[in-house]
Amino acid sequence: MQEDLKTFIDIANKLFEDEQNNPVTAPINPNELNQHIDLTLNDNPIAYNEFVETLTKLVLQTPKTSSKLFFNQLFGGRQSKAVLGDLLSILLNNSMYTYKVAGPQVGVEKEIINKICGIVGYGEESGGTFTAGGSMSNFKGMLMARDAADLKIREQGFTKPLTAYTSIESHYSVIKNASFIGMGKNNLRFIPTNNKGEMLASELERQILEDIANGFTPFFVNATAGTTVLGVFDPIDEISIVCKRYNLWLHVDGAYCGGVIFSKKHKQLLKGIEKSDSFNFNAHKMLGTPLVCSVIVVKNKKYLYNSFSIDADYLYQTDGDDFNPGKTSFQCGRKNEALKLWTLWKSIGTNGLEDMVNHLFDLSKFAYNYVNNHPDYTVYGSDNSLSICFNYKGIDASDLCTALYEDAKLVVGFGNFRNDKFIRLVAVNANNTEADILKFFEELENYVSKNENSFLSTKTKTK
Ligand SMILES: *Cc1c(COP(=O)(O)O)cnc(C)c1O
């Protein structure tokens, strides 16, 4: 092990150096991978130095998600205290189903969940668990809602058609989950938004009434805190009133921006969150922990047990339910995803998490002002969002993003809202500064000015 740890540190140092010198890895044509790196698995062992050489090559040619020029998806950067915790969880290799096997790591998980329940404003009965990601958290929320609507569905399957509601701008996992829980995708209703991309509570109510009149049983509403493209917040407070009126489960998908619970300054974006039945957020997005770090909390933990606990005597041999978190999880063996958030939180405190969140909003405001005040940019979406959406000089967003990627200049993605297509810059790397944001625009503008001719033909495609 000592030799491999030394190798780890050597490769890590090379990666850190390369992140500075070559922040964007030149992409490899997927059909030519083996010409660049020997990925083949063979019958015979290879010499250690050759092994290390190949491994180093593989690491250095992998896209760099922690560099300062990575703005592609809703994660980025590297919080070193969280990395430390994650590395230790790998060394410890506990499975998070029982206290017998995970010991104080169960306490780590419980402390985080209790803390988050308190911040959200859930009461004494609340609970939660770590999941394999936001999609899985949304799945668990929907499944608990199904069983809360009718516990017999677990044994008998559906005996009447249930309907669920989510905004047209919500994450695609909600659609997949509608099929996974057996209700059928066709019984998921997509509620329109206002022109900022926020769900219209009035349209929600209208659709619920229509479904009731047609013999359906509405049971679940998914509200989004930070929509995947525009990063805007559905009006949780207004939606909660509709949910209460028709006795529907309200789940808040905060995978992207649920982290705002840590900020006194921005928390009003989640106004009404304490009235929800379940809420999730990904610490691997706003809080910069390594993937995956996703928490779901529920106002009444009995629903977690109702949906996820099958008594398995061979497994649960000691301690009470509260210390055997396997009774609330989907999987059996489960990686310890809590320690990395705990090491980060322990080291910088709740105030440190708040500073990170506030910093991300400051960075995004800075980026928004830059594009908004610059005549060559067209801006889309909200001025209070971590997603800054724009087009530059009328160039087609997907063409520009792809060219920047292929020429290893910047890693950034594009998105759509209604009829507009645009570049989406995300401010989720709390290690970034305003200078890094300016560097992004400088790279983009320099690239376009050097290649302007090749973009002329694409302009017409942009709306
Ligand atoms: C990222 C995201 C998800 C999915 O989370 P994963 O951890 O990638 O599964 C769900 N909802 C929203 C709003 C997201 O932005």
Residues whose N, C-alpha, C, O or C-beta is under 5 A from the ligand:
A	BS01	LIG	G133 G134 S135 M136 H171 G226 T227 T228 D253 A255 Y256
